């Protein structure tokens, strides 16, 4: 058994626990992600808004996968929106405090 196989076998039960927590507290986690994104965006004065928005979307997608909300199957890579389209308010994107609107 290789090192990765050994690690996967040890981390299997932990993934189940994390998945259960993500299902139970998904709204709180997403709220925390949004709050952190807003804080970082304000402190950087909007300079990295696009990067923050991208990272926020990826973090929420990962949390959704952990909570098994988007059951893509074991071999599928999951579904993610195209990287060129900015997430809307329902998709969990953050809106910059100031500046021009995002270009679609």
Residue frames as qw, qx, qy, qz and C-alpha x, y, z in Angstrom:
[[0.000, 0.891, 0.454, 0.000, 0.00, 0.00, 0.00],
 [0.432, 0.435, -0.010, 0.790, 1.41, 3.35, -1.00],
 [0.180, -0.155, -0.409, 0.881, 1.61, 6.46, 1.11],
 [0.331, -0.064, -0.175, -0.925, -1.37, 8.12, -0.58],
 [0.614, -0.260, -0.673, -0.320, -3.52, 5.02, -0.19],
 [0.467, -0.257, -0.672, 0.514, -2.61, 4.89, 3.48],
 [0.004, 0.098, 0.211, -0.973, -3.49, 8.58, 3.97],
 [0.461, -0.153, -0.418, -0.767, -6.79, 8.19, 2.13],
 [0.602, -0.306, -0.737, -0.042, -7.78, 5.26, 4.32],
 [0.356, -0.271, -0.550, 0.705, -6.98, 7.25, 7.47],
 [0.087, 0.120, 0.042, -0.988, -8.77, 10.41, 6.30],
 [0.255, -0.313, -0.779, -0.479, -11.95, 8.64, 5.15],
 [0.318, -0.612, -0.688, 0.224, -13.79, 8.92, 8.50],
 [0.194, -0.445, -0.150, 0.861, -12.74, 12.58, 8.89],
 [0.076, -0.055, -0.500, -0.861, -14.21, 13.44, 5.50],
 [0.307, -0.508, -0.773, -0.223, -17.56, 12.02, 6.62],
 [0.324, -0.615, -0.478, 0.537, -17.52, 14.15, 9.76],
 [0.117, -0.296, 0.147, 0.936, -16.57, 17.28, 7.81],
 [0.145, -0.254, -0.693, -0.659, -19.32, 16.53, 5.31],
 [0.314, -0.622, -0.713, 0.071, -21.90, 16.25, 8.10],
 [0.265, -0.566, -0.240, 0.743, -20.74, 19.55, 9.61],
 [0.042, -0.099, 0.405, 0.908, -20.89, 21.25, 6.20],
 [0.218, -0.447, -0.755, -0.427, -24.47, 20.02, 5.74],
 [0.356, -0.664, -0.593, 0.285, -25.53, 21.21, 9.19],
 [0.254, -0.745, -0.109, 0.607, -23.80, 24.59, 9.14],
 [0.536, 0.353, 0.461, 0.612, -23.62, 25.43, 5.43],
 [0.046, 0.906, 0.289, 0.305, -25.35, 28.79, 5.79],
 [0.481, -0.846, 0.094, 0.209, -23.03, 29.87, 8.60],
 [0.685, -0.186, 0.403, 0.578, -19.96, 28.79, 6.65],
 [0.405, 0.568, 0.433, 0.570, -21.06, 30.65, 3.52],
 [0.169, -0.965, -0.163, -0.118, -21.84, 33.75, 5.61],
 [0.612, -0.654, 0.228, 0.381, -18.32, 33.55, 7.09],
 [0.623, 0.143, 0.450, 0.624, -16.78, 33.23, 3.63],
 [0.184, 0.808, 0.356, 0.431, -18.71, 36.31, 2.46],
 [0.379, -0.923, -0.036, 0.065, -17.75, 38.29, 5.55],
 [0.668, -0.408, 0.329, 0.528, -14.06, 37.43, 5.16],
 [0.511, 0.402, 0.459, 0.606, -14.19, 38.35, 1.45],
 [0.008, -0.929, -0.258, -0.267, -15.81, 41.72, 2.21],
 [0.528, -0.804, 0.104, 0.254, -13.21, 42.47, 4.91],
 [0.653, -0.163, 0.417, 0.611, -10.28, 41.62, 2.65],
 [0.366, 0.622, 0.451, 0.525, -11.81, 43.59, -0.23],
 [0.175, -0.968, -0.151, -0.096, -12.26, 46.65, 1.99],
 [0.594, -0.680, 0.230, 0.362, -8.73, 46.45, 3.39],
 [0.562, -0.026, 0.505, 0.655, -7.21, 46.14, -0.07],
 [0.191, 0.569, 0.043, -0.799, -9.46, 49.01, -1.24],
 [0.751, 0.529, 0.226, -0.326, -10.93, 46.92, -4.07],
 [0.105, 0.690, -0.631, -0.340, -7.56, 46.33, -5.71],
 [0.012, 0.195, -0.972, -0.134, -8.01, 42.55, -5.77],
 [0.631, 0.133, 0.306, -0.701, -11.81, 42.34, -6.09],
 [0.765, 0.321, -0.414, -0.375, -11.73, 39.96, -9.05],
 [0.400, 0.286, -0.843, 0.216, -9.33, 37.59, -7.29],
 [0.259, -0.066, 0.689, -0.673, -11.37, 37.73, -4.09],
 [0.728, 0.202, 0.049, -0.654, -14.59, 37.03, -6.00],
 [0.695, 0.323, -0.620, -0.171, -12.96, 34.06, -7.76],
 [0.211, 0.228, -0.853, 0.420, -11.58, 32.66, -4.51],
 [0.460, 0.000, 0.487, -0.742, -14.91, 33.11, -2.75],
 [0.797, 0.233, -0.199, -0.521, -16.71, 31.20, -5.49],
 [0.598, 0.300, -0.741, 0.053, -14.17, 28.37, -5.38],
 [0.040, -0.180, 0.781, -0.597, -14.39, 28.15, -1.58],
 [0.628, 0.091, 0.310, -0.708, -18.18, 27.94, -1.72],
 [0.779, 0.292, -0.441, -0.337, -18.06, 25.31, -4.47],
 [0.383, 0.270, -0.838, 0.279, -15.68, 23.23, -2.37],
 [0.290, -0.068, 0.648, -0.701, -17.95, 23.59, 0.65],
 [0.757, 0.189, -0.008, -0.626, -20.95, 22.52, -1.44],
 [0.678, 0.300, -0.663, -0.103, -19.03, 19.47, -2.66],
 [0.112, 0.202, -0.836, 0.498, -18.19, 18.57, 0.93],
 [0.464, 0.094, 0.498, -0.726, -21.84, 18.91, 1.88],
 [0.263, 0.163, 0.917, 0.253, -22.79, 16.69, -1.09],
 [0.371, 0.592, 0.290, -0.654, -25.13, 19.34, -2.48],
 [0.559, 0.620, -0.336, -0.437, -23.92, 18.87, -6.07],
 [0.768, -0.182, 0.614, 0.025, -23.58, 15.08, -6.29],
 [0.440, 0.654, -0.429, -0.442, -21.61, 14.95, -9.59],
 [0.986, 0.125, -0.109, -0.027, -20.56, 11.33, -9.14],
 [0.750, -0.528, 0.237, 0.320, -17.21, 9.81, -8.22],
 [0.668, 0.069, 0.395, 0.627, -15.49, 10.23, -11.59],
 [0.241, 0.838, 0.315, 0.375, -16.96, 13.56, -12.66],
 [0.441, 0.154, -0.218, 0.857, -15.00, 16.73, -12.09],
 [0.057, -0.605, -0.507, 0.612, -18.02, 18.63, -10.80],
 [0.280, 0.737, 0.438, 0.432, -19.80, 21.53, -12.38],
 [0.313, -0.526, -0.139, 0.778, -18.38, 25.00, -12.15],
 [0.375, 0.877, 0.238, -0.182, -19.53, 28.13, -13.93],
 [0.678, 0.529, 0.021, 0.510, -17.29, 29.52, -16.66],
 [0.552, -0.376, -0.212, 0.713, -14.45, 31.54, -15.17],
 [0.187, 0.223, 0.233, 0.928, -15.24, 34.58, -17.31],
 [0.342, -0.631, -0.437, -0.542, -18.71, 35.11, -15.85],
 [0.030, -0.321, 0.553, -0.768, -18.92, 36.96, -12.54],
 [0.213, -0.364, -0.894, 0.151, -21.08, 35.30, -9.89],
 [0.268, -0.604, -0.274, -0.699, -24.34, 37.01, -9.08],
 [0.339, -0.484, 0.446, -0.672, -25.67, 37.73, -5.60],
 [0.918, -0.157, 0.082, -0.356, -27.34, 34.31, -5.39],
 [0.875, 0.289, -0.335, 0.198, -24.10, 32.58, -6.40],
 [0.737, -0.582, -0.106, 0.326, -22.30, 34.02, -3.38],
 [0.563, 0.416, 0.007, 0.714, -20.16, 36.62, -5.15],
 [0.314, -0.635, -0.292, 0.643, -19.04, 39.75, -3.41],
 [0.322, 0.860, 0.263, 0.296, -19.68, 43.19, -4.78],
 [0.518, 0.122, -0.185, 0.826, -16.79, 45.66, -4.69],
 [0.166, -0.664, -0.435, 0.585, -17.34, 48.68, -2.44],
 [0.214, 0.818, -0.044, -0.531, -16.52, 51.14, -5.23],
 [0.216, -0.331, 0.726, 0.563, -15.51, 51.11, -8.86],
 [0.514, 0.221, -0.417, -0.716, -17.04, 50.23, -12.21],
 [0.878, -0.021, 0.307, -0.368, -19.38, 47.24, -12.54],
 [0.533, -0.254, 0.754, 0.287, -17.83, 43.95, -13.70],
 [0.419, 0.437, -0.474, -0.639, -17.65, 43.41, -17.45],
 [0.826, 0.063, 0.504, -0.243, -19.62, 40.38, -18.67]]
